[in-house]
């Protein structure tokens, strides 16, 4: 199956590929720095106030503090996701600016900004019923209220597009190992859990989003191929189970050697 055009553009870093850049930016506009200013809380404008996300009017630290666990807000509001997970594609919030190349370099080089990006990630993981155990390996487990949050993820399919954006953003900002942790956690839940929880994350729509988009939000080709092969084995059944132990071993192996593949 050919990957969707937006995935191909993502793989090619939004280069000059015919038909792939209609909704993406292949150039760098150095006059636009709103994503950097938002995450670094740079004072801007005549009021000399830190950049706020629009239309909600919050600083990044305010959003983290005030919205964590506020599931109705996180579900019903839509403009914030493009601020806390900027990517190099146009979105639906005209207040938000696509991520620029110069912003990527400044954000990656700033430890405070990267810490805030990871906080944004944990905020959304909590919304989806998950908890980050290790920012170093990307290891995730179910949160205490995972049943209700998994059910919400099943019923509110617009979150699948959000997850694609989250994974693309993490990759852009040098945090692609977190993508691996997320993907393999979901796969473990789909493979090892056979009760109601497994059925929730095993819905056809979630599988489709994962197989076609989420699993392809990796620019590291070897990791992408390894995960794709494991997904294929899980989907085929035939007695193969991707266990929690396999999940943890894969992340530890990648931490030690930089590779998911076994020696």
N, C-alpha and C positions, 0 to 999 in steps of 0.2 A: 504494500500500500504506500503510495507516495505521500509524504508529509504535507500538511496544509501549507499554503503559500507563506503565512506568517511565520511558521516554523522554519521554512527554508530561508527566509530573510533573516531570522534570528541566527541560524547556523552560520550564515554568510556575513554576519555582523552588519547587516543592512547595506551591503555593497550595491554596485550598479548591476543588479540582475534584472533582466527584462520581466516586467509583470509582477515583481515582488516588492517594489518599493512605493507603491501607491499610497499606502497608509503608514509608511515609515520614513524616517529621516536618515539619509546617508551622509549628510554634511554636519558640520559643527557650527552652531551659532553662538559665538562667544559673548554676544550681548544678552543672551538669556541664561540666567543663573538661579532661577527661582527654586529649583529642587535643592541645590546646594545651600542657598540662603535659608530655606525652610529647615533642613536637617541640622545645619550648623547654628541656627537661630541668629543669623546675621541681621543687624539693625539696618533697616531700609526706609526710604521715603522721608517726607518732611517731618514726620513725627519721630523718626529715629527709633522705631519699634521693630522687634524681630519679625521676620517674615511669618505670616500665618497662612494656613491652608484655607482656600475658599471653595465653596461658600460658607463653610462652618466657622471660620474665624478663629481657629485654635493654633497655638504654637505646638510643635511636635511634642514637647514635654507635657503640655497640658492635655493633649489627646491621649498620650500614654497613661497619665494619671487618672483622668476623668472617665475614660471610655472602657478601660479594662473591665471585663465582666458585664458590661452594659450591652447585652446581646440584642435587645430590640433596636437600639441605636445602630449597632454594627450591621444589623440585618437590613434595616430600612433606609439608612443613608447610603449614598452611592458615590458622592464626590470625593470623600476622604481617601479611598483606596488608591486613587491615582497620585495622591500626594505622598502617601507613606510607602508606596511601591512604584516609583516612576520607572518607565521603560522608554525606549526610543521609538515608540509608536504613538500615534494620536489616539486619544480615548474619547469618552462621551462627555467629560467635564471640560467645558471650554475655558474654565478658570485655571486648569492645570496645564503645565508646559511639558512636552516630551523631554525626556532625559537627553542631555547634550554630552558629547564626548569629553569636553573639558570638565564638566561636572563629575563625570565618572571618576576621572583621575584624582580630583580633589577629595571626593567622598571616600574613595578607597584608601587614600593616604591619611585620613583623619580618624584616629581611634575612637573619638567620641561619637562621630557620625556613624561609624560601623557598629558601635555598641547600641546606638539608637535604632539602627536598621534591625538588629537582632531583637531588640525589644518590640519593635513593630511586628516582627515575625512571631514572637511568643504570644503577643496579644491576639493575633489571628489564629494561631494554633489553639489557644484556649477557646476561642469562639467555635472552632471546629471539633472540640472535644479531645484535644491532644496537649501534651506537655513536653517541652524540650528538656531532656536530661543532661545533654552535653553539647555546648556550642562548639566544642572542638571536633567531635565526630558527627554530630547531627542526630544522635540517638533520641528517639521519641517514644513515649508511652501514652496510653490512654489517660485522660484526666479523670477525676473522681465523678464528674457528671457527664461522662462520655455518651451515655445512652441517649439522652435528650439532644445533645449536640450532634451526634451522628445522625439522628433522625431529622434534625433540621437541615443538615447537609444533603440528605437524600431528597428532602421535599423542596428545597430552594436551589434549583439548578443554576441560577445566575452566579452562585458561588464557584461553580466550576471554572468560569471565565476569570474570576478573581484569583483562583489558585494558579492558573496559567500565568497571569500577570506577576504574582508573587514569585514564582519560580524563575521567570525571565529576569526580574529585578535582582534577585539574589545572585544569579549567574553574572549579570553585568557588574555587580559590585564585589566580585571575588569571593562569594560565599556559596559556590555551587555544591560544596560538600553538604550543605544543609538540604539542598534538593534531593541528594541521594538518600539522606536520612528520612525525609518525608516519603519519598516514593517507596522505599523498602518497608517502611512502617505500614503504609496502606496495603501493600502487597501481602505482608504477613497477616494483616487483619482479614484480607480477602481469602487467604489460603488456609490459615490455621483455625479460624473461628467459623464453626459450622452452624451455630445457633442464630438467633435473631440479629445479633450484632454483625455477624459475618454476612447475613443476608442484606443488611442495610448497606454496607460498603461494597457489596457484590452486585449492586443494581446494574442493569445494562447501561444506564446513562453514565454512571460513575466509571465503569469499566471502559466505555468508549472514550470519555474525556482523558482518562489516565493513559490508555494505550496510544491514542492518536496525538494528544497534546502534552500532558504532564511529563510523561516519560521521555519526551523529545526535547524538553527544556533543559538540555545538557549539551554544552558545546564540547565537552570531553568525549571524543568518539568512542574510546575503549569502554568507559563507564556506561555510555549510552547503549552500546551493543551488549554488554554484560547484563544490564538490567532488562533490556528487551528480550534476551534469551530466557531469563528467569521468568519474566511475565508470560512468555509463550508456553513454558512448561507448566505454569500454574493454570493457564487457560485451557490447556489440553487435558488436564486432569491426569488420568492414568496412574493415580496413586501418589503422585508427587505432592509434597507439602513443603512450602517455604516456612520454616519454623522460626520462632523467636530467636533460638540459638543461632540459626543460620544468619538472621538479620544482624544480630550483635557481632557475630564473627566477621561478617562482610565489612561492617563499619570499622572494626578494630584493625582488620587487614589493610583497609585503605588508609587508616591513620598511620600505620607503621611503614607501609611500602609505597603509599600514594596510588595504589591500584586495587580495584575490586577483584580482579582475576587472581586465581590461586597460582602459586609458583608451580 
